[in-house]
């Protein structure tokens, strides 16, 4: 398993480190410290363009090669970043047209990263040249194990530019999609507000305008901008696959924030890498949701440097960030906890951002593995050293293991974009929050879950959740029907099928193309203001632990063949169905016409577990997160205590703890932010050992048992 850091050797030369006579002498010290912390890989070079090509055509990769040589002396492998995320200043001076233009028509200036227009032919040319030069100079280095393409693509709205070349490509994209202008006018509904065109060149980019643009046009613009980001990375990948065919390519992604289709991006890569701010997140479930999403981007054809499955967290924050109002220290044990959270949910490589707190530049006060002084006796270093030691024990055991889920949440970026368009029925409907309620209900009950696009093969999942597929293409609807027809259980919700892929509202009833699947029709919907609630009255076998409100959105459902599971309690639609279930083929289609509080989703999952035979991994106290990685009958459980106090667990059968090598049985107090990595079979072999003495017995939560529960 690869375990490492993001290293910037260019920061650590004389006069910032080293000596006048040996300006690069610090690199050895760094490598020595890295080995001491159990690290075996660095990522380097991702912002180095101005240094490796200080003048146009004059390349100097020698220093980067020397840095790689130092790593070689210490047995540390290298991931090289292509340096295109930070174009050199000479390039912008010589070719100002590469600078992106914003939606107001103003040109951004040079001097920071990502100051480039991704539709610029000149930028593509220079990208090709620098990458070819980099591959020629460094591609044969024995330490090189992967390329990272660009860095942190997107963000700060750099997915979009409004340059003349963007306009040219936009029109070509529309032409390729619609072929004729009439077809485009019809599909986009451009007869509204005089938007009809007779020439491709007249189609606007959605720039700053007095009021909102045509939603169909904006949706296409998002698709086009996404395709542009993906094409740029694909172009880099193609060059490197030609020049260094045995070196896998990746790029670093963030879940749910950047404006491009991450599934499309993952298709271009050999493996997915992730930037994680986990350590500053207060809710472990939110972070788990993001990890599950990122793990799910690429489910097959994965090639990682060591041949393992999964994804890498190529930037796991080693401490605090520098952009919050108050950048408090990350508490002891938290980096370790979140490192294990990533591993437990499928990561097969972890690199910390960043090796040492920089003395220069705009990230000076970011947390690092080392503090500014570089001594290596600091708290973060010690914590990572501990993880490094643990990784040596754990890596052989988890090699080749995978997370496997029987449940799945559908997510499409196009739908997410359509839900972010202005003029929604309820601007307080937040898709991410809705999604999170479903994910939390599964996560908090220790039920593994994947994400998938609606177009994927869903047949392996027992339950598929489809929160608010507001924009649903007819092909997607057909696939959902097929899934249920063949025995699947689909759970959909309000705000589904309101528009088709062209953003046209159906005239055949809501949810579009699915009224037969759900055996009902949504005749109207009532968005509720914040603070206003209806209530749900349940019928039949649906078990409820609380009173459940109906919030944000209430669908008024006309039942046909479906069974009614719950009705609204008040208002003019009191007594009308709020939740329904329909049998369709061999499966069932459940529709929840509203949103509720988290407890409702817990109850929903408890009920679905029973009717679909889905078993949570282990029964443990609520604050413990459990995940499982498995391979050929080997099951490795991860138990994470996200609480600031210890939690008592009761082991009814002995289990082998990979991190200490001991067998645990009976009562065990998992310390604050503590982690257990356990395996049942190994313990059975060693159950002659006495259980460890628990010295610290503190006040504890309810006892959990570590039996599988039905
Ligand atoms: C991104 C970038 C890094 C750094 C971090 C800071 O992930 O890739 O260079 O700026 O953000 O969080």
Boltz pocket constraint, residues with backbone or C-beta under 6 A from the ligand:
constraints:
  - pocket:
      binder: B
      contacts: [[A, 151], [A, 152], [A, 252], [A, 275], [A, 315], [A, 321], [A, 353], [A, 363]]
      max_distance: 6.0
